[in-house]
Amino acid sequence: MLDIPRDFESPFLKIDSGEWIVSNDLAFAIYDKFPVSKGHTLVITKRLIATWFAASDAEQAAMMSLVGDVQRFLDQQLHPKPNGYNVGFNSGIAAGQTVPHVHIHVIPRYQGDVTDPAGGVRHVIPSKANYLRPLPATRETARVAISTGHPASPLWGHISHRLPGAREIDIVASFVQLSGLDIIQEAIFAALRQGAVVRVLVGDYLHVSDPAAVHRLHGWMEVAREEFGPSRFEARLVEMQSLPYQPESFHPKAWRILDDSGGMLVIGSSNLSRPALKTGVEWNAVFCQSEDSLERSFASAFMSLWGLATTLTLEVSQRYETAARRARELRVEPEAQDVSEPIPDPRPWQEKALEHLGQIRLKGYRRALAAVATGLGKTWLAAFDIRGFGETLKRCPRVLILAHRAEILVQAEHTLRRALDDKWPDRTVTWYLGSDDDLRGDLVIASIQKLSRPEGLEELGNQCFDYAVIDEVHHAQAPSYRKVLAN
């Protein structure tokens, strides 16, 4: 058992109640200061008592009630949503209890966070964990072959939770599609916010890569340069004709994710597309806490190819688009279609807002303000209204998206492109951000910092947009916004 030392002060009771996640009369829950997974939470009694078995029936019931509250809270708050949970407590020094104040661990688990999760809490004695396997448990470096044809085991489920906390991310794919970038965008930018360095390498083999996706990767580079500084995100294009050894094909697909838990290496068949990451039949070998020799081999191969690839400038992406268009004109066989996620239906509040926007427009007003809480769908409200406005115009409207933060622009481009693609697939997207200064697209993504400069205002005066979306418009009184709004 475990006794409470004389004059012991529980560190849990020093935590301000403002940090509690949930609580009741007898217990409270906090995030673990040393989490073993994202969302790792502790449920603790308000009364200082050493172990679970010394707690009263009422205290035990209160703690278990909070375990359910924590699970529901984490399911709502965490992205991606946990695939499972380990729930348990240590009681006594022999069981590993180090703080003599009873607490229950609620540990979210994610598909692929360890190579072999069989046995769960039995891993307190690793060799006894998976009693269904006849051989002793192997090192965590064992590889796992997974088929994303099985809905419970897509590749994205194995890697998505590792990206936001990564220090380094290297991705190589023979081709890239917009649907793949849609999937990885949030996790990649979450990693960048935490200080990660991200490199993406894609190829021009047979011009299968979507030119719009290549343009978007270039846009991400400009966004990352402005938001996070140089060299934090870079994408390069492997141009087959420029390779000195002139290969006949280009089919590499791999991920290297370096984080505090030892890293992950994935080598297999999945490109950067939605079917490859979520819904198609793919086979990949996933190495958790990969061996140094394997990681060194991958790093060497990646850097060799990286050195031969071309940095994605605007000129390079436009050159690829021209070549891909010519290739499509000459191609006889039908192309595989990239399928993005379907456009959602408007929520009830959005339907009412769209009705009011229509009434405002009929009265001759040219501006409207939508005041909605963060995360409820303001950008989609604009997207729905733009679609309807385009139907009135009987053409794709020219749209300007303006914001003060680069990452907001990335999310807006994602949403508005999805909203326009199915009705006007030939629409063009351009950026006025970083080193890009093109205001001629059907959908223009612009930062207020750049557009409010004299040269930006002059070019804006030469353009005519049907619709402008200004995010975070409470900044409108700032001099930079007033200059643009007056144009």
Secondary structure, DSSP 8 states (H G I E B T S, - for coil): -----TT---GGGGS-GGG-SEE-SSEEEEE-SS-SSTT-EEEEESS--S-GGGS-HHHHHHHHHHHHHHHHHHHHH-SS--SEEEEE---SGGGT--SSS-EEEEEEE-TTSSS--TTGGGGGSGGGS-TTSSS----TT--EEEETTSTT--HHHHHGGGSTT-SEEEEEES-B-HHHHHHHHHHHHHHHHTT-EEEEEEE-GGG-S-HHHHHHHHHHHHHHHHHH-TTSEEEEEE-GGG-TT--S----EEEEEE-TT--EEEEES--BSHIIIIIS--EEEEEET--HHHHHHHHHHHHHHHHHSEE--HHHHHHHHHHHHHHHHH--S--------------HHHHHHHHHHHHHHHTT---------TTS-HHHHHHHHHHHHHHHHTS---EEEEESSHHHHHHHHHHHHHHHHTT-TT--EEEEETTEE---SSEEEEEHHHHTSHHHHHHHTT---SEEEESSGGGTTSHHHHHHHT-
